[in-house]
Amino acid sequence: MKETTIGLELFGDSFLNETNSSRIRVSIYNLRKRLDSYYENEGKEDSYRIEIKKGQYYVSFKRNNNHKTIDYNKRYKLVLSLIIVLLICFGITITKILYQPKIVLWNSFFKSEKETILVVGDLFGVEGRNYLGRTSWYRDYNINSNADLFEFKRKNPFFKDSIYASSYTYITGMGSVASKDITKLFTNHQRDISIKLSSKLEYRDLKQQNIIYVGPLKNKNKMIDYFNQTNTEYNLFSGEKGISLKHKKKGTIYPLSTATDNTEYAIVSKFYEKSNGNSQFMFFSDHDIGVMATVEYFTTAQKIKAFTSKYKLGEKTSFTALFKVKGQERTNLSLELIIVAIN
């Protein structure tokens, strides 16, 4: 048993939030000292000893070599004390589970027998010689696959032999921060989750697994296509003003590009497919701050509980929300809800 496991069971999020927690080590140290003191005095004639070895958290029972006579009264008291301690520990854990704030929108993931995959949006890149004659990595938002690169070379023969697809991709800060928040949420609910880059995602994954996507809007990956195919209210499209969100029936358009990096728009959308029971939760934005802010919002129990209650959302409800996010140095300072559409 690990220290982190014990800390999470007993203290929950407060244990994770401590930068240098020693509560578990100190508690075990004190318990070990009390056991030693007990067996040196009133418990020295007990038949068995309870031991916790240094550097470990496992409990072992060993025959007491100092045992001479059996004192059933002392043994009863010791066993009773241990039972009380165990009941208190289990009681704390059970209470935390039973009275944990309900995160309804995530229940379709937590209750599902299917695997959940966290898909992190990565960016396709090309390599070529720069003006210094060195190999450099380049990013072009219009080149998002080998097919796009081939088409670019066909239209621009000058680059035919000078650039080629990079052997690696990259992710922005939103990927790492959002992954931390989501994996923490799943850990707290005793659920496993795997991680995959969007460039490695296959369409069959969308049909066979539950998917959570965090990533940029500019990389034109499968999740954007899936959003447009599945969403009955809105679709994403590229125009003269960049990427926009458009209402399919009313024609209302929400431009998502902004002039500054400290203000941007983020899209949060959840789909539940009744036909196969799959769930998808998607977080899109141009820059890091939008995804980071909305993922934090939808993984915080109190905030998501208020959101769910206000819009009367169930665990199998599909919805799309547009947020305006303001921040500095990739730290969100405000989150404004623009629209919510229940599918």
Secondary structure, DSSP 8 states (H G I E B T S, - for coil): --HHHHHHHHHTHHHHT-TT--HHHHHHHHHHHHHHHHHHTTTTT-SEEEE--TT----EEEE-TT--S--HHHHHHHHHHHHHHHHHHHHHHHHHHHTS---GGGHHHHS-SS-EEEEE--B--EEEE-TTS-EEEE--TT--SHHHHHHHHHH-GGGTTTEEE-S--B--HHHHHHHHHHHHHHHHTT---EEEEGGG--HHHHHHSEEEEEEESTT--HHHHHHHHH-SSEEEEEETTEEEEEETTT--EEE---SSTTEEEEEEEEEEETTTTEEEEEEEESSHHHHHHHHHHHTSHHHHHHHHHHTT--TT--EEEEEEEEEETTEEEEEEEEEEEE-
